[in-house]
Amino acid sequence: MIPFASQRGSGQDLATHLLNAYDNELAEVADLRGAIAGDLHGAFKEWQVQADTLTRCEKYLYSLSINPDPAQGPLTRDQYLDYIRRTEDVLGLGDQPRAVVFHIKDGREHCHVVWSRIDADNQKAVHLAFDRDKLMRVTRGFARDHGLTLPEGYEKSRKVGQISLYEQAQLRQTGLSKEDHKQQVTEAWQQSDDARSFVHALAERGYMLATGNRPYVLVDLYGNVNALPKLIDDKSIRTKDIREFLEKEFPCESLPTVQEAEKLVAAHRKLIERAVKEDNYADRLAELKHGQMERRRAIEHEREALKHRQHCLRLAQQEKHRAERDNLRTGHLAMMKAVRRERYQNRPTGLSEFLGRVSGVNFLRQKLHHYQDAKRVRAHLEQQAQLKARQTQDAKILDFRLKLQAFGIERKAASLEKVDRRELAAFMRDNKRDQRVRARGEDGVMPSLVEIVDVDLAQNEKAAPDVLAAFEKAKREPKREVPDLMAAFERATAVFRKDRREQREGDGPERSRPLTPPPHREGHEPDRER
């Protein structure tokens, strides 16, 4: 078994990936602890809020993927949990919130474990130092205790043939692996005698020669870019040999750039994919949408059931509050009636009533009864106000609790919408890959790019400057004499002096006559100081 682990953020995107049922035959959330929410999106959002409020940690999650070796049989759930427990003990994640998700993809079961690194009690993130080395020790001990054999490619190495993420994305989108590209380009190299035939053979196999960060790169029909020397599977061929082989007829400045080549192949690819039709595309899409509709229908049923349940809770609370108010009012009225009845039965009669009226005892008794009645009314009003405040608080608490329940349903619906979009994107990706596989046919060769490659090379040859002709022209062109700046300055000075002299001679004697101020008019003389 090989574990893959990393510290990361983007919890919502990770939750959507873990719940993707299109790419996985089974997506089961087996365990979720340390969160109030019962779904992955809500739990990861809680952990993100803890990270933002308590720490400055950006990669607040630690994600681990446990992939058992299919040749040694599947692991049991107890074995998965044992490996998870050992990992928590070694990394110090035993008390941290976590989520455990099981996937079955292409008949192979594997497990994803996501921990929150945020220690809320101490307001810090758990430091994970040398986690790769610790996971290696855990894996060796687990394999030894359970009788498993570790694969040769346990450590990441170039010798084990692990593909990169870019190559994996290419394989998912086009259905062509790096070995397929190597085979096609190597065949074109071996069958070509010169550079022009090699470029033509590449175009027949769906590759276009371009230039980018490296002098010579290949842009295939699907817009993927690869370095040309890396696709020639021949140890005796060096990058220098390929450059010398191509630079005479195809210099780098005459080739299109990667961006230009991508635009050309994109237009040609649309024409090819438009011609390839799929018979069961609508059926597969309808099946996917039917499954998504079933899940949404379950959410709708849950929402309707929640609304009915909340309505019943509100009605029950209203009935309870009404009964409490009625009981309080009925009790107060019953008490007042009992007091009046007792007073009537114990009222003085005959001589005692006469003496009480004469002596003023009856007046004092009436004042005492009035005071007692007012005190009872004030106590009743105070109880009524307390009951009203308590019922208002109960109504607010119930309303808040019902809003949280509704928010939980809406969060589930939003999470399901994200998963549906991810599944639809994966479906469109697989459908486009299937179209490209069908367009390649049984031989697996990409459609030809000879048409656009020949036109582009012809245009580039016309646009490319003839360096030798320009050099010969520059060599035959006579040298220009260096201008004499002093002689030019003296000629300009002589012309300027001549013009000034002619101008003075043409003005005559009127030019040298002195200027006299105009006479002052009477009445306008300035005041003199006296």
Residue pairs with C-beta under 8 A, 6 or more apart in sequence:
1 66
1 67
1 68
1 69
1 75
1 83
1 139
1 142
1 143
1 148
1 150
2 67
2 69
2 139
2 151
2 153
2 154
3 64
3 65
3 66
3 67
3 87
3 135
3 138
3 139
4 64
4 65
4 67
5 62
5 63
5 64
5 65
5 131
5 132
5 135
6 62
6 63
7 59
7 61
7 62
7 63
7 117
7 128
8 14
8 59
8 61
8 62
8 63
9 48
9 58
9 59
9 60
9 61
11 44
11 45
11 47
11 48
11 60
11 61
12 41
12 44
12 45
12 418
14 44
14 61
14 63
14 114
15 39
15 40
15 41
15 43
15 44
15 415
15 418
16 41
16 415
16 418
16 419
16 422
17 422
18 27
18 29
18 40
18 99
18 101
18 103
18 112
18 114
19 27
19 29
19 40
19 101
19 415
19 419
20 27
20 419
20 422
20 423
20 426
21 27
21 291
21 419
21 423
22 288
22 422
22 423
22 426
22 427
23 105
23 423
23 426
24 103
24 104
24 105
25 104
25 105
25 106
25 107
26 102
26 103
26 104
26 109
27 101
27 102
27 103
28 101
28 102
28 103
29 39
29 40
29 99
29 100
29 101
30 77
30 100
30 101
30 102
31 98
31 99
31 100
32 38
32 40
32 43
32 98
32 99
32 100
33 97
33 98
33 99
34 43
34 96
34 97
34 98
34 116
35 42
35 43
35 46
35 47
35 97
35 99
36 42
36 46
37 43
37 45
37 46
37 408
37 411
38 408
39 411
39 412
39 415
40 99
40 101
40 415
41 411
41 414
41 415
41 418
42 408
42 411
42 415
43 97
43 99
44 61
44 99
44 114
47 60
47 61
47 97
47 116
47 118
48 60
50 60
50 116
50 118
50 120
51 57
51 58
51 60
51 116
51 117
51 118
51 125
54 118
54 120
54 123
54 124
55 118
55 123
55 124
55 125
57 117
57 118
57 125
59 117
60 116
60 117
60 118
60 125
61 114
61 115
61 116
61 117
62 91
62 93
62 114
62 115
62 116
62 117
62 128
62 131
63 112
63 113
63 114
64 87
64 112
64 113
64 114
64 115
64 135
65 110
65 111
65 112
65 113
66 75
66 80
66 83
66 84
66 110
66 111
66 112
66 113
67 108
67 110
68 74
68 75
68 109
68 110
69 148
69 149
69 151
70 108
72 148
72 149
74 109
75 83
75 109
79 146
80 100
80 102
80 111
82 142
82 146
83 138
83 142
84 100
84 111
84 113
85 94
86 138
86 141
86 142
87 93
87 113
87 135
87 138
88 94
88 96
88 98
88 115
90 134
90 135
90 137
90 138
91 126
91 128
91 131
91 134
92 126
92 128
93 115
93 117
93 126
96 115
96 116
96 117
96 118
96 119
96 126
97 115
97 116
98 113
98 114
98 115
98 116
99 113
99 114
100 111
100 112
100 113
101 111
101 112
101 113
101 114
102 109
102 110
102 111
102 112
103 109
103 110
103 111
103 112
117 125
117 126
117 128
118 124
118 125
118 126
119 125
119 126
136 154
136 155
139 150
139 154
140 150
142 148
143 149
143 150
152 160
153 160
153 161
153 162
156 162
163 171
163 177
163 178
167 177
167 178
170 176
170 177
170 178
170 222
170 224
171 177
172 429
172 430
172 433
173 222
173 429
173 432
173 433
174 220
174 222
174 224
174 433
174 436
175 433
175 434
175 436
175 437
176 220
176 444
176 446
180 444
181 220
181 226
181 231
182 231
182 232
182 233
183 233
184 205
184 206
184 207
184 445
184 446
185 202
185 205
185 207
185 218
185 228
185 231
185 232
186 231
186 232
186 233
186 234
187 201
187 205
188 198
188 201
188 202
188 204
188 205
188 207
189 198
189 232
189 234
189 237
191 197
191 201
192 198
192 200
192 201
194 249
195 245
195 246
195 248
195 249
195 250
196 249
198 245
198 246
199 209
199 246
199 250
199 453
199 457
200 450
200 453
202 208
202 209
202 218
203 448
203 449
203 450
203 453
203 454
204 445
204 448
204 449
204 450
205 445
205 446
205 448
206 220
206 221
206 445
206 446
206 447
206 448
206 449
207 218
207 219
207 220
207 221
207 446
207 449
208 218
208 219
208 220
208 256
208 261
208 264
208 265
208 449
208 452
208 453
208 456
209 216
209 217
209 218
209 228
209 246
209 250
209 255
209 453
210 217
210 218
210 219
210 225
210 255
210 256
210 257
210 258
210 260
210 261
211 217
211 252
211 255
211 256
211 257
211 258
212 225
212 257
212 258
214 227
214 228
215 243
215 247
215 252
216 227
216 228
216 229
216 242
216 243
216 246
216 252
216 255
217 225
217 226
217 227
217 228
217 258
218 225
218 226
218 227
218 228
218 231
219 225
219 258
219 261
219 262
219 265
220 226
220 265
220 446
221 265
221 268
221 269
221 272
221 446
221 447
221 449
222 265
222 269
222 436
222 446
223 262
223 265
223 266
223 269
225 258
225 262
228 242
229 237
229 238
229 239
229 242
232 242
250 457
251 464
253 464
254 457
254 460
254 461
254 463
254 464
255 460
256 264
256 456
256 460
264 452
264 456
265 449
265 452
268 449
268 451
268 452
272 439
272 447
273 432
273 435
273 436
273 439
276 435
276 438
276 439
278 431
278 434
278 435
278 438
281 431
284 427
284 431
285 427
288 423
288 424
288 427
292 420
292 423
295 416
295 420
296 413
296 416
296 420
299 409
299 412
299 413
299 416
302 409
302 412
303 409
303 413
306 405
306 406
306 409
310 402
310 405
310 406
313 398
313 402
314 398
314 402
317 394
317 395
317 398
321 391
321 394
321 395
324 387
324 391
325 384
325 387
325 391
328 380
328 383
328 384
328 387
332 376
332 380
335 376
336 373
336 376
339 372
339 373
339 376
343 369
347 353
348 356
348 362
353 362
355 361
356 362
356 365
439 446
439 447
440 446
440 447
504 511
